[in-house]
Amino acid sequence: MPETAPAAFKPTRWSLVIQSQGGDEKAKRALEELCAAYWFPLYAWSRRCGASPSDAEDYVQGFFVQVLQKQLFAAANPELGKMRTFMLTAFRRHVNDEQRKESRQKRGGGQIVSFDAAEAEAWYEVEQIEGESADHMFDRQWALTVLDQAMDKLEQQAAAKGKSAEFAVLRPFLTGEADAADYEKKGREAGMTANTFKVAVHRLRARFRDALRREVAETQPADANVDEEMGYLMRVLSGGAVE
């Protein structure tokens, strides 16, 4: 009997940081994935620190240009700490360096992150909380990003099984847009009894917790306490203090 081929290695967030150090296509794809996931927490941090919308965009674009062209993550070591801390520390250093320069790279000189500046600012206006510190906003947006990524993984899994419609009905019970009072109504929409639908919600919540834990684990050192980081991010979302 032939041996079963090993499953393809799925990059973690930290492994994407390591992969982005090169100059080949693999490195560029890794950087693009990192940019797509984490540009807004960095943009929000910049704005909360007092940067104008155009300057915040410059900082984010310039940061990822530096990562790509100068291998800014060359010293990255996933054993040294949280990716969340590493990313903000590297970005903070980049912003400080830019602010010390008499002239920065002109806007449009290096577009790494693809986003609409007006839409980004509108998003920031909605997301900001009065009196919130820049570091707290960064951590809160980071937490929301991790939640979105876990949700996206579940949605992709459902689509692969041909259950996109069922997932769409169940999803509001993960995001807090629906509660137990809606079981019967939503169950009918999904062609289930209220009890069967309740079990489906329970199972999806369990899968969501597992997916979220995996997402958080991917941004931590190998020996880190994942539950501790999850607890911290949940406290941040509920308005708790930054560590």
Buried (B, 14 or more C-beta within 10 A) or exposed (E): EEEEEEEEEEBBBBBBBBBBBBEEEEBBBBBBBBBEBBBBBBBBBBBBBEBEBEBBBBBBBBBBBBBBEEBBBEEBEBEEEBBBEBBBEBBBEBBEEBEEEEEBBEBEEBEBBEBEEEEBBEBBEEBBEEEBBBBBBBBBBBBBBBBEBBBEBBBEEBEEEEBEEBBEBBBBBBEEEBEEEBBBEBBEEBEBEBEEBBEBBEEBEEBBEEBBBBBBBBBBBEEBEBEEBBEBBEBBEEEBEBE
